Amino acid sequence: MKKILNAPEDYVDEMLAGLVAAHPEHYRLHGESGKVVARAVPGKAGKVGIVTGGGSGHLPVFTGYVGAGLLDACAIGDVFSSPSAEQMADAIRAADSGAGVLRLYGNYGGDVMNFDMAGDLVEFDDIACTTVLLADDVASAPPEEAEKRRGVAGMVYAFKIAGAAAEEGRDLDAVTAVARKAADACRSIGVALGPCTVPQAGRPTFEIAEDEIEMGMGIHGEPGVWRGKLRPADEIAGEMMDRLLADMRPGSGDRVSVMVNSLGATPPEELYILYNVVRARLESAGAAIVMPLVGRYATSMEMSGVSFTLCRLDPETEALLKAPCDCAFWRVG
């Protein structure tokens, strides 16, 4: 293992300490565990809180999107490991401003179990909670079993749209409804060229030949739909768009935001090469592209690869996507 670290067991704690020290205008640590990040300046009284949680290793997801117009707090686990129920309960308490809290996170068994337990823990605090799960990875289950899909980069759109709705002063039911609309509107797929290494494991998450790629691999190394020889960028992007368009079926007049996202090691130059195909395919389907996002928005440590996310918009969600937000990794307005 070749990584810049001290002790593997201190990796996440030291990362969070550095994150907060570097961006004190955005972030503060909350609770005794040292693994809950909250807004440096809490939301105004009476605002619906939005909280998320998940394993470390995916920056800017999850902790990076704590900020004005986005999330109020985040519980973070060890690399690729769920936070505990107690940490999630601390995050819910940090996010609460008296109007209830939306739990908005990816569809992973450990996160679901621990957030459910966290909800039980905060019942004594009289905090009303709702839940929206992101399940946008089309490679992880067919459309008829969409509820089994993994949550990946689509959660960035849900954070932004729900966060803007909460900032407007909407109530818990309304914020939950628009978060669910945003989650249901997202479709994602990824392709991996090389693995990453989890510090505490000290070895790559999977093995793949130098001349191979795996289509549909998950952000923790979950199996994809096929493995084969490396292909030209246009062919890779073409198949990814084939799968997304077959699932979403955008039509003439639809408005779609697209994210071309590095999984960690893929440089911006290659993302822009891929974006050419994404743009052309959406335009040929008759869809208009709104606020494209190209860069690192949801990573998997130093994994080499890319994911595409499409988010179909309506007038409400488009306005919320374009509303102001501010965190260390993303600013709108």
Secondary structure in CASP SS format (residue, H / E / C, confidence):
PFRMAT SS
TARGET T0000
AUTHOR 0000-0000-0000
METHOD secondary structure of the structure
MODEL  1
M C 1.00
K C 1.00
K C 1.00
I C 1.00
L C 1.00
N C 1.00
A C 1.00
P H 1.00
E H 1.00
D H 1.00
Y H 1.00
V H 1.00
D H 1.00
E H 1.00
M H 1.00
L H 1.00
A H 1.00
G H 1.00
L H 1.00
V H 1.00
A H 1.00
A H 1.00
H C 1.00
P C 1.00
E C 1.00
H C 1.00
Y E 1.00
R E 1.00
L E 1.00
H C 1.00
G C 1.00
E C 1.00
S C 1.00
G C 1.00
K C 1.00
V E 1.00
V E 1.00
A E 1.00
R E 1.00
A C 1.00
V C 1.00
P C 1.00
G C 1.00
K C 1.00
A C 1.00
G C 1.00
K C 1.00
V C 1.00
G E 1.00
I E 1.00
V E 1.00
T E 1.00
G E 1.00
G E 1.00
G E 1.00
S E 1.00
G C 1.00
H C 1.00
L C 1.00
P C 1.00
V C 1.00
F C 1.00
T H 1.00
G H 1.00
Y H 1.00
V E 1.00
G C 1.00
A E 1.00
G C 1.00
L C 1.00
L E 1.00
D C 1.00
A E 1.00
C E 1.00
A E 1.00
I E 1.00
G E 1.00
D E 1.00
V E 1.00
F C 1.00
S C 1.00
S C 1.00
P C 1.00
S C 1.00
A H 1.00
E H 1.00
Q H 1.00
M H 1.00
A H 1.00
D H 1.00
A H 1.00
I H 1.00
R H 1.00
A H 1.00
A H 1.00
D C 1.00
S C 1.00
G C 1.00
A C 1.00
G C 1.00
V E 1.00
L E 1.00
R E 1.00
L E 1.00
Y E 1.00
G E 1.00
N C 1.00
Y C 1.00
G H 1.00
G H 1.00
D H 1.00
V H 1.00
M H 1.00
N H 1.00
F H 1.00
D H 1.00
M H 1.00
A H 1.00
G H 1.00
D H 1.00
L H 1.00
V H 1.00
E H 1.00
F H 1.00
D H 1.00
D C 1.00
I C 1.00
A C 1.00
C E 1.00
T E 1.00
T E 1.00
V E 1.00
L E 1.00
L E 1.00
A C 1.00
D C 1.00
D E 1.00
V H 1.00
A H 1.00
S H 1.00
A C 1.00
P C 1.00
P H 1.00
E H 1.00
E H 1.00
A H 1.00
E H 1.00
K H 1.00
R C 1.00
R C 1.00
G C 1.00
V C 1.00
A C 1.00
G H 1.00
M H 1.00
V H 1.00
Y H 1.00
A H 1.00
F H 1.00
K H 1.00
I H 1.00
A H 1.00
G H 1.00
A H 1.00
A H 1.00
A H 1.00
E H 1.00
E C 1.00
G C 1.00
R C 1.00
D C 1.00
L H 1.00
D H 1.00
A H 1.00
V H 1.00
T H 1.00
A H 1.00
V H 1.00
A H 1.00
R H 1.00
K H 1.00
A H 1.00
A H 1.00
D H 1.00
A C 1.00
C E 1.00
R E 1.00
S E 1.00
I E 1.00
G E 1.00
V E 1.00
A E 1.00
L E 1.00
G E 1.00
P C 1.00
C C 1.00
T E 1.00
V C 1.00
P C 1.00
Q C 1.00
A C 1.00
G C 1.00
R C 1.00
P E 1.00
T C 1.00
F C 1.00
E C 1.00
I C 1.00
A C 1.00
E C 1.00
D C 1.00
E E 1.00
I E 1.00
E E 1.00
M E 1.00
G C 1.00
M C 1.00
G C 1.00
I C 1.00
H C 1.00
G C 1.00
E C 1.00
P C 1.00
G C 1.00
V C 1.00
W E 1.00
R E 1.00
G E 1.00
K E 1.00
L C 1.00
R C 1.00
P C 1.00
A H 1.00
D H 1.00
E H 1.00
I H 1.00
A H 1.00
G H 1.00
E H 1.00
M H 1.00
M H 1.00
D H 1.00
R H 1.00
L H 1.00
L H 1.00
A H 1.00
D H 1.00
M H 1.00
R C 1.00
P C 1.00
G C 1.00
S C 1.00
G C 1.00
D C 1.00
R E 1.00
V E 1.00
S E 1.00
V E 1.00
M E 1.00
V E 1.00
N E 1.00
S E 1.00
L C 1.00
G E 1.00
A C 1.00
T C 1.00
P C 1.00
P H 1.00
E H 1.00
E H 1.00
L H 1.00
Y H 1.00
I H 1.00
L H 1.00
Y H 1.00
N H 1.00
V H 1.00
V H 1.00
R H 1.00
A H 1.00
R H 1.00
L H 1.00
E H 1.00
S H 1.00
A C 1.00
G C 1.00
A C 1.00
A E 1.00
I E 1.00
V C 1.00
M C 1.00
P C 1.00
L E 1.00
V E 1.00
G E 1.00
R C 1.00
Y C 1.00
A C 1.00
T C 1.00
S C 1.00
M C 1.00
E C 1.00
M E 1.00
S E 1.00
G E 1.00
V E 1.00
S E 1.00
F E 1.00
T E 1.00
L E 1.00
C E 1.00
R E 1.00
L E 1.00
D C 1.00
P H 1.00
E H 1.00
T H 1.00
E H 1.00
A H 1.00
L H 1.00
L H 1.00
K H 1.00
A C 1.00
P C 1.00
C E 1.00
D E 1.00
C C 1.00
A C 1.00
F C 1.00
W C 1.00
R E 1.00
V E 1.00
G C 1.00
END
